[in-house]
Amino acid sequence: MPNAMITTYTYIPLVGVSTITDPKGDKITYTYDSFGRLEFVKDKNNNILSQNQYNYKQ
C-alpha cells in the first residue's frame, strides 16, 4: 500500500487512548491521572493542547 495514509492509535486498557499518530508521523499524547481521568493532551512538541482539572467537595 504505497499510497496508503494510516493513522495509528494506542490505548491503555480500561483507561483510554494514549497516543494518536497521523500519516505524517505527528503524535498527540493523552496523559491520565491515577484515577484514569484525562489530565493532558499534548502535541508532538509536548505543548499542552488541553488540560483538565478535577475537584470534588468533601
Secondary structure as the mmCIF struct_conf table of DSSP 4:
data_model
#
loop_
_struct_conf.conf_type_id
_struct_conf.id
_struct_conf.beg_label_comp_id
_struct_conf.beg_label_asym_id
_struct_conf.beg_label_seq_id
_struct_conf.end_label_comp_id
_struct_conf.end_label_asym_id
_struct_conf.end_label_seq_id
TURN_TY1_P TURN_TY1_P1 PRO A 2 ASN A 3
STRN STRN1 THR A 8 ILE A 12
TURN_TY1_P TURN_TY1_P2 PRO A 13 VAL A 15
STRN STRN2 GLY A 16 THR A 21
TURN_TY1_P TURN_TY1_P3 PRO A 23 LYS A 24
BEND BEND1 GLY A 25 GLY A 25
STRN STRN3 LYS A 27 TYR A 32
TURN_TY1_P TURN_TY1_P4 SER A 34 PHE A 35
BEND BEND2 GLY A 36 GLY A 36
STRN STRN4 LEU A 38 LYS A 42
TURN_TY1_P TURN_TY1_P5 LYS A 44 ASN A 45
STRN STRN5 ILE A 48 GLN A 51
#
